[in-house]
Amino acid sequence: MDKITGAETVDLEEFKLKKNKSLPRLNKVKNPLIILFISIILLFIIAYYIYSYSSSLVIIDVGTSINLKVNKYGKVVDASSLTSGGNNIINESNVNNKNISEALIIILSKAEANNYIDPLDKNQFKHNISVFISGDTLDISKFSDEVKTKKLNLNINENGSEKNNR
């Protein structure tokens, strides 16, 4: 205590010593939490990259051409088209993160609704569907069965190997 002012004085060395005693315990907890947080963020980034990396490209021609990028799990990670008709079908269908067979069936139904394909039309061009697959092999058997029930002509080219389902 200061005799002149009557105020209590604190020794600076004692204050630093008390403050530093509590810091090591905080640092022991803080450093592992920071490392854990950074590890979790890196894990999410790596998982997102693995999921969104496309291993196959599928091009479906139903009167308009639509490109689908597919990951190694068979899920569509990106859909695009160079034509306005294809973009309309993509915008109506929302095929991202769907199984490739489901996505192709949805595109088929939207193409029918927009009159790009029609099994009853006299124009033979509206009876044909072409699917080109490049990259990993994909199971599109559900889509093939759906095309057969609609009595449409399906041409599948998988990595250069032609399959015709008529």
MDAnalysis code that builds the backbone (N, CA, C; Angstrom):
import MDAnalysis as mda
import numpy as np

u = mda.Universe.empty(498, n_residues=166, atom_resindex=np.repeat(np.arange(166), 3), trajectory=True)
u.add_TopologyAttr("name", ["N", "CA", "C"] * 166)
u.add_TopologyAttr("resid", np.arange(1, 167))
u.add_TopologyAttr("resname", ["MET", "ASP", "LYS", "ILE", "THR", "GLY", "ALA", "GLU", "THR", "VAL", "ASP", "LEU", "GLU", "GLU", "PHE", "LYS", "LEU", "LYS", "LYS", "ASN", "LYS", "SER", "LEU", "PRO", "ARG", "LEU", "ASN", "LYS", "VAL", "LYS", "ASN", "PRO", "LEU", "ILE", "ILE", "LEU", "PHE", "ILE", "SER", "ILE", "ILE", "LEU", "LEU", "PHE", "ILE", "ILE", "ALA", "TYR", "TYR", "ILE", "TYR", "SER", "TYR", "SER", "SER", "SER", "LEU", "VAL", "ILE", "ILE", "ASP", "VAL", "GLY", "THR", "SER", "ILE", "ASN", "LEU", "LYS", "VAL", "ASN", "LYS", "TYR", "GLY", "LYS", "VAL", "VAL", "ASP", "ALA", "SER", "SER", "LEU", "THR", "SER", "GLY", "GLY", "ASN", "ASN", "ILE", "ILE", "ASN", "GLU", "SER", "ASN", "VAL", "ASN", "ASN", "LYS", "ASN", "ILE", "SER", "GLU", "ALA", "LEU", "ILE", "ILE", "ILE", "LEU", "SER", "LYS", "ALA", "GLU", "ALA", "ASN", "ASN", "TYR", "ILE", "ASP", "PRO", "LEU", "ASP", "LYS", "ASN", "GLN", "PHE", "LYS", "HIS", "ASN", "ILE", "SER", "VAL", "PHE", "ILE", "SER", "GLY", "ASP", "THR", "LEU", "ASP", "ILE", "SER", "LYS", "PHE", "SER", "ASP", "GLU", "VAL", "LYS", "THR", "LYS", "LYS", "LEU", "ASN", "LEU", "ASN", "ILE", "ASN", "GLU", "ASN", "GLY", "SER", "GLU", "LYS", "ASN", "ASN", "ARG"])
u.atoms.positions = np.array([
    [0.839, -1.167, 0.000],
    [0.000, 0.000, 0.000],
    [0.887, 1.235, 0.000],
    [0.508, 2.182, -0.854],
    [1.279, 3.413, -0.974],
    [0.926, 4.325, 0.189],
    [1.943, 4.814, 0.911],
    [1.706, 5.641, 2.093],
    [1.200, 7.025, 1.721],
    [1.580, 7.545, 0.598],
    [1.191, 8.906, 0.224],
    [-0.236, 8.933, -0.319],
    [-0.557, 8.086, -1.268],
    [-1.881, 8.123, -1.901],
    [-2.876, 7.199, -1.230],
    [-2.441, 6.244, -0.520],
    [-3.336, 5.291, 0.125],
    [-3.834, 4.207, -0.822],
    [-3.327, 4.172, -2.044],
    [-3.748, 3.169, -3.020],
    [-2.925, 1.911, -2.852],
    [-3.555, 0.804, -3.169],
    [-2.863, -0.475, -3.049],
    [-1.995, -0.675, -4.278],
    [-0.773, -1.022, -4.075],
    [0.132, -1.258, -5.192],
    [0.300, -2.749, -5.395],
    [0.487, -3.108, -6.649],
    [0.668, -4.510, -7.005],
    [2.056, -4.638, -7.602],
    [2.761, -5.610, -7.101],
    [4.097, -5.851, -7.625],
    [3.960, -6.453, -9.026],
    [4.611, -5.850, -9.990],
    [4.519, -6.271, -11.385],
    [5.012, -7.700, -11.575],
    [6.032, -8.085, -10.900],
    [6.567, -9.440, -11.007],
    [5.560, -10.460, -10.489],
    [4.869, -10.163, -9.385],
    [3.857, -11.086, -8.853],
    [2.701, -11.235, -9.833],
    [2.306, -10.116, -10.443],
    [1.197, -10.141, -11.395],
    [1.539, -11.016, -12.607],
    [2.735, -10.855, -13.158],
    [3.166, -11.663, -14.301],
    [3.239, -13.135, -13.931],
    [3.700, -13.420, -12.726],
    [3.822, -14.799, -12.277],
    [2.449, -15.464, -12.170],
    [1.447, -14.755, -11.593],
    [0.088, -15.295, -11.475],
    [-0.532, -15.508, -12.853],
    [-0.315, -14.556, -13.751],
    [-0.880, -14.650, -15.097],
    [-0.276, -15.837, -15.852],
    [1.014, -16.021, -15.750],
    [1.690, -17.101, -16.469],
    [1.360, -18.479, -15.908],
    [0.934, -18.580, -14.650],
    [0.553, -19.878, -14.087],
    [-0.720, -20.399, -14.742],
    [-1.640, -19.508, -15.117],
    [-2.890, -19.950, -15.738],
    [-2.718, -20.207, -17.235],
    [-1.751, -19.595, -17.876],
    [-1.555, -19.758, -19.315],
    [-1.155, -21.166, -19.749],
    [-0.262, -21.853, -19.081],
    [0.100, -23.189, -19.569],
    [-1.096, -24.137, -19.634],
    [-1.999, -24.049, -18.679],
    [-3.169, -24.922, -18.700],
    [-4.058, -24.575, -19.896],
    [-4.199, -23.292, -20.191],
    [-4.987, -22.869, -21.344],
    [-4.307, -23.305, -22.645],
    [-3.009, -23.179, -22.726],
    [-2.275, -23.599, -23.926],
    [-2.344, -25.102, -24.135],
    [-2.373, -25.858, -23.043],
    [-2.471, -27.318, -23.167],
    [-3.793, -27.723, -23.805],
    [-4.834, -26.949, -23.597],
    [-6.145, -27.246, -24.171],
    [-6.288, -26.591, -25.543],
    [-5.785, -25.390, -25.682],
    [-5.978, -24.619, -26.904],
    [-5.247, -25.227, -28.102],
    [-4.031, -25.627, -27.950],
    [-3.263, -26.163, -29.079],
    [-3.874, -27.432, -29.673],
    [-4.273, -28.420, -28.876],
    [-4.922, -29.596, -29.484],
    [-6.258, -29.260, -30.154],
    [-6.994, -28.292, -29.609],
    [-8.259, -27.903, -30.237],
    [-8.024, -27.254, -31.596],
    [-7.005, -26.443, -31.696],
    [-6.679, -25.819, -32.980],
    [-6.270, -26.884, -33.992],
    [-5.453, -27.829, -33.571],
    [-5.022, -28.913, -34.463],
    [-6.223, -29.757, -34.891],
    [-7.130, -30.054, -33.972],
    [-8.334, -30.821, -34.289],
    [-9.205, -30.066, -35.291],
    [-9.401, -28.786, -35.070],
    [-10.214, -27.964, -35.962],
    [-9.626, -27.935, -37.372],
    [-8.332, -27.728, -37.490],
    [-7.673, -27.702, -38.799],
    [-7.763, -29.076, -39.465],
    [-7.616, -30.147, -38.690],
    [-7.716, -31.508, -39.242],
    [-9.112, -31.780, -39.788],
    [-10.141, -31.335, -39.073],
    [-11.521, -31.540, -39.530],
    [-11.774, -30.772, -40.817],
    [-11.299, -29.542, -40.892],
    [-11.473, -28.751, -42.112],
    [-10.769, -29.424, -43.290],
    [-9.543, -29.889, -43.081],
    [-8.820, -30.583, -44.153],
    [-9.534, -31.862, -44.578],
    [-10.091, -32.586, -43.627],
    [-10.830, -33.807, -43.930],
    [-12.045, -33.508, -44.811],
    [-12.783, -32.439, -44.490],
    [-13.933, -32.059, -45.308],
    [-13.512, -31.641, -46.714],
    [-12.420, -30.922, -46.829],
    [-11.936, -30.498, -48.145],
    [-11.542, -31.714, -48.982],
    [-10.838, -32.648, -48.387],
    [-10.421, -33.858, -49.105],
    [-11.632, -34.695, -49.506],
    [-12.600, -34.854, -48.598],
    [-13.805, -35.632, -48.908],
    [-14.595, -34.983, -50.042],
    [-14.715, -33.664, -50.020],
    [-15.426, -32.964, -51.092],
    [-14.711, -33.160, -52.426],
    [-13.392, -33.065, -52.419],
    [-12.624, -33.249, -53.653],
    [-12.812, -34.665, -54.202],
    [-12.743, -35.658, -53.326],
    [-12.909, -37.050, -53.765],
    [-14.305, -37.262, -54.336],
    [-15.336, -36.705, -53.690],
    [-16.709, -36.891, -54.152],
    [-16.945, -36.175, -55.483],
    [-16.420, -34.972, -55.629],
    [-16.743, -34.183, -56.816],
    [-15.817, -34.451, -58.001],
    [-14.792, -35.273, -57.829],
    [-13.890, -35.602, -58.931],
    [-14.611, -36.536, -59.900],
    [-14.716, -36.126, -61.155],
    [-15.450, -36.951, -62.117],
    [-14.532, -38.006, -62.728],
    [-15.037, -39.240, -62.754],
    [-14.269, -40.341, -63.325],
    [-14.850, -40.804, -64.653],
    [-16.051, -40.310, -64.989],
    [-16.690, -40.674, -66.252],
    [-17.422, -39.466, -66.823],
    [-17.544, -39.477, -68.138],
    [-18.331, -38.465, -68.832],
    [-19.395, -39.198, -69.632],
    [-20.643, -38.805, -69.437],
    [-21.758, -39.409, -70.158],
    [-22.408, -38.315, -70.997],
    [-22.540, -38.580, -72.291],
    [-23.230, -37.651, -73.186],
    [-24.476, -38.365, -73.674],
    [-25.632, -37.774, -73.399],
    [-26.892, -38.357, -73.862],
    [-27.471, -37.433, -74.928],
    [-27.833, -38.044, -76.051],
    [-28.416, -37.291, -77.157],
    [-29.866, -37.719, -77.306],
    [-30.768, -36.838, -76.919],
    [-32.208, -37.088, -77.019],
    [-32.839, -35.974, -77.859],
    [-32.252, -35.717, -79.013],
    [-32.692, -34.588, -79.824],
    [-31.919, -33.335, -79.458],
    [-31.434, -33.285, -78.263],
    [-30.507, -32.267, -77.789],
    [-29.449, -32.992, -76.969],
    [-28.264, -32.459, -76.944],
    [-27.158, -33.156, -76.291],
    [-26.931, -32.616, -74.880],
    [-26.766, -33.529, -73.919],
    [-26.537, -33.166, -72.519],
    [-25.314, -33.930, -72.019],
    [-24.397, -33.217, -71.381],
    [-23.173, -33.810, -70.825],
    [-23.336, -33.986, -69.321],
    [-23.014, -35.176, -68.832],
    [-23.076, -35.464, -67.400],
    [-21.712, -35.947, -66.931],
    [-21.171, -35.287, -65.915],
    [-19.932, -35.758, -65.295],
    [-20.325, -36.608, -64.095],
    [-19.735, -37.809, -64.012],
    [-20.119, -38.790, -62.999],
    [-18.895, -39.137, -62.164],
    [-19.070, -39.195, -60.829],
    [-17.945, -39.561, -59.960],
    [-17.812, -41.077, -59.880],
    [-16.826, -41.548, -59.135],
    [-16.569, -42.992, -59.083],
    [-17.642, -43.757, -58.321],
    [-18.545, -43.051, -57.647],
    [-19.650, -43.691, -56.935],
    [-20.908, -43.781, -57.793],
    [-20.830, -43.327, -59.052],
    [-21.972, -43.398, -59.954],
    [-22.956, -42.258, -59.777],
    [-22.550, -41.174, -59.131],
    [-23.419, -40.013, -58.903],
    [-23.043, -38.896, -59.870],
    [-24.040, -38.193, -60.364],
    [-23.812, -37.069, -61.270],
    [-23.313, -35.881, -60.455],
    [-22.147, -35.343, -60.820],
    [-21.602, -34.188, -60.102],
    [-21.727, -32.900, -60.909],
    [-22.008, -33.006, -62.219],
    [-22.185, -31.807, -63.028],
    [-22.969, -32.164, -64.279],
    [-23.867, -31.275, -64.661],
    [-24.640, -31.447, -65.885],
    [-24.539, -30.156, -66.685],
    [-24.309, -30.299, -67.992],
    [-24.201, -29.111, -68.836],
    [-24.667, -29.444, -70.245],
    [-24.944, -28.387, -70.995],
    [-25.340, -28.549, -72.386],
    [-24.932, -27.301, -73.151],
    [-24.667, -27.469, -74.419],
    [-24.314, -26.329, -75.257],
    [-25.534, -25.727, -75.934],
    [-26.677, -26.404, -75.843],
    [-27.888, -25.913, -76.494],
    [-28.873, -25.396, -75.459],
    [-29.731, -24.505, -75.894],
    [-30.734, -23.957, -74.971],
    [-31.752, -25.029, -74.583],
    [-32.081, -25.927, -75.521],
    [-33.004, -27.016, -75.199],
    [-32.444, -27.931, -74.131],
    [-31.155, -28.249, -74.250],
    [-30.505, -29.075, -73.234],
    [-30.455, -28.376, -71.889],
    [-30.177, -27.073, -71.906],
    [-30.164, -26.318, -70.651],
    [-31.544, -26.264, -70.011],
    [-32.599, -26.173, -70.830],
    [-33.964, -26.197, -70.283],
    [-34.241, -27.519, -69.581],
    [-33.840, -28.616, -70.211],
    [-34.047, -29.938, -69.603],
    [-33.264, -30.047, -68.299],
    [-32.018, -29.573, -68.287],
    [-31.194, -29.631, -67.073],
    [-31.832, -28.809, -65.959],
    [-32.305, -27.603, -66.299],
    [-32.916, -26.743, -65.280],
    [-34.199, -27.341, -64.718],
    [-34.951, -28.051, -65.536],
    [-36.192, -28.672, -65.080],
    [-35.950, -29.947, -64.279],
    [-34.827, -30.612, -64.512],
    [-34.664, -31.960, -63.965],
    [-33.882, -32.055, -62.667],
    [-32.930, -31.184, -62.400],
    [-32.106, -31.236, -61.185],
    [-31.511, -32.634, -60.970],
    [-30.569, -32.999, -61.803],
    [-29.981, -34.339, -61.759],
    [-28.707, -34.433, -60.932],
    [-28.212, -33.314, -60.427],
    [-26.979, -33.356, -59.627],
    [-27.167, -34.211, -58.380],
    [-26.146, -34.994, -58.055],
    [-26.090, -35.894, -56.898],
    [-27.069, -37.059, -56.989],
    [-27.584, -37.332, -58.166],
    [-28.452, -38.497, -58.366],
    [-27.635, -39.607, -59.022],
    [-28.092, -40.833, -58.839],
    [-27.486, -41.982, -59.499],
    [-27.587, -41.787, -61.009],
    [-26.625, -42.279, -61.766],
    [-26.585, -42.037, -63.210],
    [-27.821, -42.599, -63.912],
    [-28.290, -43.788, -63.517],
    [-29.488, -44.347, -64.151],
    [-30.706, -43.482, -63.868],
    [-30.850, -43.044, -62.614],
    [-31.971, -42.168, -62.258],
    [-31.904, -40.866, -63.043],
    [-30.709, -40.297, -63.154],
    [-30.543, -39.033, -63.873],
    [-30.916, -39.197, -65.345],
    [-30.493, -40.301, -65.962],
    [-30.816, -40.530, -67.370],
    [-32.317, -40.734, -67.564],
    [-32.968, -41.415, -66.627],
    [-34.425, -41.615, -66.713],
    [-35.148, -40.278, -66.578],
    [-34.685, -39.433, -65.676],
    [-35.294, -38.107, -65.504],
    [-35.123, -37.284, -66.779],
    [-33.928, -37.312, -67.355],
    [-33.675, -36.572, -68.598],
    [-34.557, -37.110, -69.721],
    [-34.717, -38.435, -69.781],
    [-35.577, -39.049, -70.791],
    [-37.018, -38.556, -70.657],
    [-37.527, -38.530, -69.432],
    [-38.915, -38.090, -69.236],
    [-39.081, -36.606, -69.561],
    [-38.091, -35.782, -69.222],
    [-38.171, -34.348, -69.549],
    [-38.050, -34.127, -71.055],
    [-37.239, -34.937, -71.729],
    [-37.116, -34.823, -73.184],
    [-38.426, -35.216, -73.862],
    [-39.104, -36.214, -73.304],
    [-40.420, -36.595, -73.833],
    [-41.435, -35.487, -73.606],
    [-41.408, -34.898, -72.409],
    [-42.346, -33.825, -72.086],
    [-42.128, -32.604, -72.982],
    [-40.885, -32.351, -73.362],
    [-40.571, -31.213, -74.238],
    [-40.609, -31.582, -75.721],
    [-41.060, -32.799, -76.033],
    [-41.258, -33.285, -77.394],
    [-39.960, -33.389, -78.204],
    [-38.852, -33.700, -77.527],
    [-37.608, -33.975, -78.248],
    [-37.594, -35.414, -78.750],
    [-38.236, -36.309, -78.010],
    [-38.376, -37.699, -78.447],
    [-39.840, -38.089, -78.307],
    [-40.277, -38.941, -79.226],
    [-41.670, -39.388, -79.213],
    [-41.750, -40.703, -79.981],
    [-42.055, -41.813, -79.296],
    [-42.105, -43.105, -79.997],
    [-43.247, -43.201, -81.008],
    [-44.250, -42.345, -80.903],
    [-45.391, -42.401, -81.813],
    [-45.230, -41.489, -83.026],
    [-44.217, -40.662, -83.028],
    [-44.002, -39.716, -84.128],
    [-43.518, -40.456, -85.371],
    [-43.911, -39.956, -86.546],
    [-43.489, -40.571, -87.808],
    [-42.026, -40.274, -88.113],
    [-41.502, -39.201, -87.564],
    [-40.103, -38.832, -87.772],
    [-39.222, -39.822, -87.012],
    [-38.451, -40.608, -87.746],
    [-37.611, -41.651, -87.138],
    [-36.551, -41.057, -86.215],
    [-36.168, -39.799, -86.456],
    [-35.158, -39.137, -85.635],
    [-35.617, -39.022, -84.177],
    [-36.918, -38.903, -83.948],
    [-37.449, -38.757, -82.588],
    [-37.568, -40.098, -81.863],
    [-37.168, -41.189, -82.506],
    [-37.206, -42.515, -81.888],
    [-35.842, -42.922, -81.343],
    [-34.803, -42.167, -81.642],
    [-33.433, -42.571, -81.316],
    [-32.883, -41.838, -80.099],
    [-32.195, -42.610, -79.262],
    [-31.476, -42.070, -78.109],
    [-30.064, -42.634, -78.179],
    [-29.092, -41.755, -78.051],
    [-27.695, -42.190, -78.051],
    [-27.052, -41.818, -76.728],
    [-26.289, -42.762, -76.175],
    [-25.561, -42.526, -74.930],
    [-24.097, -42.872, -75.179],
    [-23.223, -41.913, -74.910],
    [-21.777, -42.109, -75.046],
    [-21.168, -42.045, -73.657],
    [-20.440, -43.086, -73.278],
    [-19.814, -43.146, -71.954],
    [-18.308, -43.222, -72.143],
    [-17.609, -42.312, -71.494],
    [-16.153, -42.287, -71.549],
    [-15.626, -42.316, -70.120],
    [-14.691, -43.208, -69.849],
    [-14.136, -43.316, -68.496],
    [-14.539, -44.628, -67.852],
    [-14.799, -44.589, -66.547],
    [-15.180, -45.801, -65.811],
    [-16.482, -46.385, -66.342],
    [-16.624, -47.702, -66.234],
    [-17.857, -48.377, -66.652],
    [-18.974, -48.022, -65.686],
    [-20.162, -47.807, -66.230],
    [-21.311, -47.414, -65.418],
    [-22.462, -48.378, -65.648],
    [-23.239, -48.604, -64.612],
    [-24.416, -49.462, -64.712],
    [-25.619, -48.594, -65.060],
    [-26.072, -48.689, -66.305],
    [-27.258, -47.939, -66.726],
    [-28.361, -48.907, -67.169],
    [-28.404, -50.071, -66.528],
    [-29.379, -51.098, -66.918],
    [-30.816, -50.644, -66.662],
    [-31.056, -49.911, -65.583],
    [-32.419, -49.413, -65.318],
    [-32.866, -48.474, -66.430],
    [-31.941, -47.637, -66.880],
    [-32.247, -46.719, -67.977],
    [-32.534, -47.501, -69.256],
    [-31.735, -48.515, -69.543],
    [-31.946, -49.341, -70.743],
    [-33.316, -50.002, -70.712],
    [-33.699, -50.518, -69.547],
    [-35.014, -51.148, -69.412],
    [-36.136, -50.139, -69.635],
    [-35.958, -48.931, -69.128],
    [-36.961, -47.876, -69.298],
    [-37.119, -47.510, -70.775],
    [-36.014, -47.438, -71.486],
    [-36.062, -47.115, -72.919],
    [-36.767, -48.232, -73.682],
    [-36.504, -49.494, -73.309],
    [-37.164, -50.628, -73.970],
    [-38.669, -50.589, -73.756],
    [-39.109, -50.251, -72.539],
    [-40.553, -50.202, -72.276],
    [-41.226, -49.077, -73.059],
    [-40.485, -48.035, -73.387],
    [-41.051, -46.925, -74.166],
    [-40.927, -47.171, -75.666],
    [-40.328, -48.303, -76.037],
    [-40.170, -48.712, -77.440],
    [-39.407, -47.664, -78.260],
    [-38.268, -47.246, -77.699],
    [-37.370, -46.320, -78.381],
    [-36.094, -47.061, -78.764],
    [-35.361, -46.532, -79.718],
    [-34.087, -47.123, -80.136],
    [-32.968, -46.534, -79.288],
    [-32.172, -47.394, -78.678],
    [-31.085, -46.949, -77.812],
    [-29.756, -47.429, -78.369],
    [-28.843, -46.500, -78.572],
    [-27.469, -46.811, -78.982],
    [-26.550, -46.398, -77.847],
    [-25.768, -47.353, -77.347],
    [-24.831, -47.076, -76.259],
    [-23.421, -47.296, -76.777],
    [-22.575, -46.304, -76.597],
    [-21.163, -46.415, -76.950],
    [-20.385, -46.220, -75.658],
    [-19.839, -47.328, -75.153],
    [-19.088, -47.267, -73.900],
    [-17.614, -47.480, -74.191],
    [-16.850, -46.409, -74.118],
    [-15.409, -46.431, -74.386],
    [-15.090, -47.054, -75.747],
    [-15.898, -46.729, -76.756],
    [-15.660, -47.216, -78.111],
    [-16.378, -48.497, -78.458],
    [-16.974, -49.160, -77.485],
    [-17.690, -50.410, -77.723],
    [-19.177, -50.105, -77.916],
    [-19.709, -50.467, -79.091],
    [-21.107, -50.163, -79.430],
    [-22.051, -51.247, -78.927],
    [-23.169, -50.810, -78.352],
    [-24.247, -51.720, -77.958],
    [-25.542, -51.113, -78.468],
    [-26.306, -51.876, -79.211],
    [-27.583, -51.390, -79.730],
    [-28.711, -52.149, -79.068],
    [-29.646, -51.425, -78.506],
    [-30.848, -52.025, -77.921],
    [-32.033, -51.493, -78.712],
    [-32.582, -52.322, -79.531],
    [-33.722, -51.868, -80.347],
    [-34.958, -52.629, -79.987],
])
